[in-house]
Amino acid sequence: MRHFRILKQLGVDNIYAYRTGTATLELTADKAEHPDQVFTTLSDTLDAQIDAALVTNPTSMHIETAQFFAERSIPLFIEKPLSHNLDGLEKLSATVSSNDVPVLVGYNLIFHPAILRLRTLLKNNKIGKIISVKAHWGSYMPDWHPWEDYRKSYASIRKKGGGAVLTLSHELNFLTLFFGKAKKVMAMQAAIPAIEIGCDEGVDILIHHESGVISNSHLNFFQKPYRRSLEIIGTNGTILWNFMTPQIRILNDKTEEVLDLGIDAGVLLDESYKNQMQHFLDVVKGNEESKVSLEKGIEDQRLFMKILADISQ
């Protein structure tokens, strides 16, 4: 529904939906927020002369759905993560390549104004050579969707693509985008179940990146209050970012520079989704290259599976 509203704001008309009817969130009765048509089978969608498809169903269903549209050369937006395992990824990649299908994997955080500013600072060597990075994302899952039992959400069920590693994978995506592929990975999960979902509720991940940077990511489903932050340590200073504060702080021994992003956290998050969807429209039109290609999405997926294998030992 968020993507639908943003597409409408960007002037896109004739938006259709494919729904199985099993979702816990019902479509609004407001015609202004309702798809022009709702299909109950994928084959029915072909009559709509589709220009592009957004794959936003449960994680375990992404690849099958994306494959259907890729075989018909329809540009794809695929929500993160690509899948809950590696099955079907090579076949999808081959189809996308042979049919020249534009693909954007939906990591909206890299379009967040703060992350965009951070990337510029890093490119300009604002704090010198980067040595170490710490990312933290903690949230209380039972509060996410008050209208449903969180234990029945696909984010809580391993076979549907649930768990903290896959659901909270934005940080892993942008860390490898900024600092290079993972050369070595080590991970441990929280030993004490806090919300009893039967899959990984919290995990600490150490990555040795190709650039030489060491990143430490903590992801969890059980933290109150919400916390999301980033610390980047370089040879000439430190960059701090708190998701809930519209500021980036740059510190060295004697000074502190504050970059004010000007608007609150909620507006900044909305901006990331709008930036992402505008980029996807430009990718569909052939005006821009995808900033998160299928190849990058597959690279990320392989990393996630290594982490899951590590914490299951």
SVG drawing of the C-alpha trace seen along z (x, -y; Angstrom):
<svg xmlns="http://www.w3.org/2000/svg" viewBox="-15 -22 59 49">
<polyline fill="none" stroke="black" stroke-width="0.4" points="0.0,0.0 2.9,-2.4 4.3,-1.7 0.8,-2.2 0.4,-5.6 3.8,-6.8 3.2,-5.7 0.0,-7.7 1.9,-10.7 4.4,-10.4 1.6,-10.5 1.3,-6.9 -2.1,-5.7 -3.6,-2.3 -2.1,-0.4 -3.3,3.2 -2.9,5.7 -2.4,9.4 -3.6,10.8 -4.2,14.3 -6.7,13.1 -4.7,14.4 -3.2,11.1 -3.9,9.8 -4.3,6.2 -7.5,5.5 -7.6,3.0 -9.2,-0.3 -12.6,-1.1 -11.4,-4.6 -11.3,-4.5 -8.5,-7.0 -6.4,-4.4 -7.7,-1.3 -6.0,0.5 -7.8,0.1 -8.2,3.8 -7.4,6.7 -6.4,10.1 -6.5,13.4 -4.2,15.4 -0.9,14.3 -2.0,15.4 -4.9,12.9 -2.4,10.0 -1.2,10.5 -4.4,9.0 -3.4,5.7 -0.5,4.9 1.8,4.3 4.7,1.9 6.4,3.0 5.7,5.2 6.4,4.8 7.0,8.0 6.0,7.3 4.5,10.6 6.0,12.7 9.7,13.3 9.4,17.0 7.2,16.2 9.4,13.5 11.4,15.6 8.5,17.6 6.5,14.4 9.5,12.5 10.3,15.5 6.8,15.3 7.2,11.6 10.9,11.9 9.9,14.6 7.6,12.0 10.4,9.3 8.5,7.1 10.7,4.8 10.8,5.8 11.0,4.2 11.6,7.0 11.3,6.2 14.2,7.1 15.4,9.7 15.2,11.6 14.2,14.9 14.5,17.1 17.1,19.4 19.1,19.6 16.6,21.7 15.7,20.3 18.2,17.4 20.4,18.6 17.4,19.4 16.0,15.9 19.4,14.3 19.7,16.2 16.1,15.1 16.7,11.5 20.0,11.5 18.6,13.2 15.5,11.1 17.3,7.8 14.9,7.2 15.6,4.1 15.5,5.1 15.7,3.0 15.9,4.8 14.0,2.8 16.5,1.6 15.0,-1.9 17.5,-2.8 20.2,-3.6 17.8,-6.3 17.4,-7.8 18.7,-11.5 21.0,-10.7 22.5,-7.6 22.9,-9.6 24.8,-12.3 26.9,-9.7 28.0,-8.2 29.1,-11.6 31.1,-12.2 32.8,-8.9 33.6,-9.5 35.1,-12.9 37.3,-11.2 35.7,-13.4 37.2,-11.4 40.1,-9.8 40.6,-6.1 37.7,-4.1 38.8,-1.5 35.7,-0.3 31.9,-0.5 29.1,0.3 25.5,0.6 22.6,1.2 18.9,1.8 16.7,2.9 12.9,2.9 10.0,4.6 8.3,6.8 5.0,7.3 4.3,3.6 4.8,3.6 1.3,4.7 -1.2,4.3 -4.0,5.8 -2.3,9.2 -0.7,11.8 3.0,11.2 3.7,14.9 1.7,15.5 3.5,12.8 5.8,14.1 8.6,12.2 8.2,14.6 8.3,17.8 11.6,19.2 10.1,21.1 8.4,17.9 11.6,15.8 11.3,14.6 13.9,13.9 16.1,10.8 18.8,11.5 16.5,11.5 13.9,9.0 16.4,6.4 18.9,6.8 19.1,3.2 22.2,2.6 24.0,5.5 23.1,4.3 24.5,0.8 27.5,1.8 28.6,4.1 27.7,1.4 29.9,-1.1 32.8,1.0 32.9,3.9 32.0,7.6 32.4,9.8 35.7,11.7 35.0,13.3 31.8,13.5 31.2,14.5 27.8,14.4 26.1,15.3 22.5,15.1 20.9,14.1 20.9,17.1 17.7,16.2 14.4,16.1 12.6,12.9 9.5,12.9 9.2,16.7 9.0,16.8 11.0,19.9 13.7,18.2 16.5,15.7 15.3,12.8 18.6,11.1 22.1,11.5 25.5,9.9 27.5,10.0 31.2,9.3 32.2,8.8 35.7,8.3 35.1,6.3 37.2,6.4 38.2,2.8 39.8,3.9 37.0,2.3 35.6,4.4 31.9,3.9 29.9,5.0 26.1,5.2 23.6,5.8 20.0,6.7 17.1,7.6 13.3,8.0 13.0,7.4 14.4,4.0 12.4,1.3 12.6,-1.6 13.3,-1.6 17.0,-2.2 18.8,-2.5 22.2,-4.0 25.5,-4.0 29.1,-4.8 31.9,-5.1 35.4,-5.4 38.2,-6.8 41.8,-7.8 40.8,-11.5 37.5,-11.3 34.2,-9.7 30.7,-10.0 27.6,-9.3 24.1,-9.0 20.9,-8.2 17.9,-7.3 15.5,-9.1 17.5,-12.4 17.6,-14.4 21.4,-15.0 24.7,-13.6 27.6,-14.4 31.2,-14.5 33.7,-14.5 37.5,-14.7 39.7,-15.6 38.7,-19.2 35.6,-19.9 32.1,-18.6 30.3,-19.4 26.6,-18.9 24.8,-18.4 21.2,-19.2 18.9,-17.2 16.1,-19.7 13.1,-17.3 12.0,-14.7 12.7,-10.9 9.3,-10.0 9.5,-12.5 13.0,-11.3 11.9,-7.7 9.0,-8.6 11.5,-10.5 13.6,-7.3 10.6,-5.4 9.8,-8.2 13.4,-8.5 13.5,-4.7 10.3,-4.6 11.3,-7.6 14.5,-5.8 12.6,-2.6 10.5,-4.6 13.6,-6.0 15.1,-2.5 12.0,-1.2 12.2,-4.1 15.9,-3.4 17.0,-6.7 19.1,-5.2 21.0,-2.1 19.6,-0.2 21.4,-1.2 20.6,2.3 20.8,4.8 19.7,8.4 23.3,9.3 23.8,7.3 20.6,8.8 21.9,12.3 25.3,11.3 23.4,10.1 21.3,13.3 24.4,15.5 25.8,13.4 22.6,13.8 22.6,17.6 26.2,17.8 25.2,15.9 22.1,18.1 24.3,21.2 26.8,19.8 24.2,19.1 22.6,22.5 25.7,24.3"/>
</svg>
